[in-house]
Amino acid sequence: MPVGDDLFDKLRVELRRGSLILAVLGALREERYGYTLRQTLEDAGLPIEEGALYPLLRRLESQGLLTSEWREDAKRNKRFYKLSPVGETLLTQLLGEWDEISASILRLTERN
Amino acid sequence: MDLLDRYLASIRQNLPAKRADDITAELREDLLDRVEAQETRLGRPLDEAETSALIKAFGHPLVIAGRYREHQYLIGPETFPFYLYTLRVAAVIMFAMLLFASAVPVLVAGGDPISGLLQGLGRTWGALITGFGVITFIFAIFERYGVSKKHVEAWKPAQLSVDPVSRGKWESPIEVGLNLLLLLCLVGIIPVSLAYSDYGIHIGPTAVWSAYYWPIVILVAGRLVHDLIQWLKPNWATPALVTGLGTALGGIWVVGMLSRNGPWVTATAVGADAAKATQTAGGVNMAIGIALTVALIAWGFGIAVTLYRYYQRHFVAGK
């Protein structure tokens, strides 16, 4: 594989990593458990590193952005996560920030 | 216990105790969902190799468990530059101190300089590892309590040295290290014997050293303070001048008094020729006499340099 592709993959991972929290918060506007959340992110084009999702969910929950509860689903116990009211507010703010960043990048990269 | 249970048990061992059960239960459910999904695709149960591949893709138990820790770094990116700088300074100081300590017996009592140097390097290696371990421990504590972040927030550009290039980068750390070593030897924290016995001759210090012990200790301590000011507070011009001149004048007095009150060592024969002992004492006394004369000149030169630097900074800089 040419060196250029390696570098692109490395930088792409860094770029995507920065948007993961926003993606997780956005996906959890609807209640999900870990496995389905990971599938949703993958289907949306944002795969998350194996084993990285659950610690992230715990951290967001400890910060008050998510709520969770154990419930039985298809005869198995699963921990369901959902955005908290504080999480909703923060998500709105972060989406606004995201739009501003996106607009800034477009302005910077416009060809005259 | 099947492979999945063994994997989860390995993760659980390294999880925070209060949350271990909850986290392990959640991870178990996720892994079972993955197994189920793959079995549905294949239309059959997974074999051990396939289960092993699925677990391996999930991640090493220590890596998985580590992600649940509140602190992810022993020494994080904010602390690392300070840590690296401290390691480099410590390495230079320790290397200089140990080479100096290895060179003194060779210079005073003779012996093979190569083996003396190799012994010194051997001691240096052990001291470096111990030193680096202590520094790493201290900086791990700094990382834990955010000390580096607070230091960076409190930093002011006005604290930068007015004249950062007038002294070599390692000049101050080496001076601090050597003076610290000397002070620790003088106060007995590092035990050093001033007597030396070999080849049937015992060389020991005369009473003049006891008579001037406290002035020497005060002089070395004062010089250490001066070196620390020059290194850590390069903009404290007046304190540097006061301590520099004070210790230089004190040094000239001490060295002058020592010079006038020789001899400085005596030698006694222990089963060897008495004439040889006298000759050895004479040689060592001559060497010490020369060293004291050089020290007098060095202190005098030090006064001139200190005054010159003060004059440069306060009367020439900015014109």
Boltz contact constraints between the chains, C-beta under 6 A:
constraints:
  - contact:
      token1: [A, 34]
      token2: [B, 30]
      max_distance: 6.0
  - contact:
      token1: [A, 35]
      token2: [B, 30]
      max_distance: 6.0
  - contact:
      token1: [A, 35]
      token2: [B, 33]
      max_distance: 6.0
  - contact:
      token1: [A, 50]
      token2: [B, 57]
      max_distance: 6.0
  - contact:
      token1: [A, 50]
      token2: [B, 58]
      max_distance: 6.0
  - contact:
      token1: [A, 50]
      token2: [B, 59]
      max_distance: 6.0
  - contact:
      token1: [A, 51]
      token2: [B, 58]
      max_distance: 6.0
  - contact:
      token1: [A, 51]
      token2: [B, 59]
      max_distance: 6.0
  - contact:
      token1: [A, 51]
      token2: [B, 64]
      max_distance: 6.0
  - contact:
      token1: [A, 54]
      token2: [B, 26]
      max_distance: 6.0
  - contact:
      token1: [A, 55]
      token2: [B, 67]
      max_distance: 6.0
  - contact:
      token1: [A, 55]
      token2: [B, 68]
      max_distance: 6.0
  - contact:
      token1: [A, 78]
      token2: [B, 29]
      max_distance: 6.0
  - contact:
      token1: [A, 79]
      token2: [B, 26]
      max_distance: 6.0
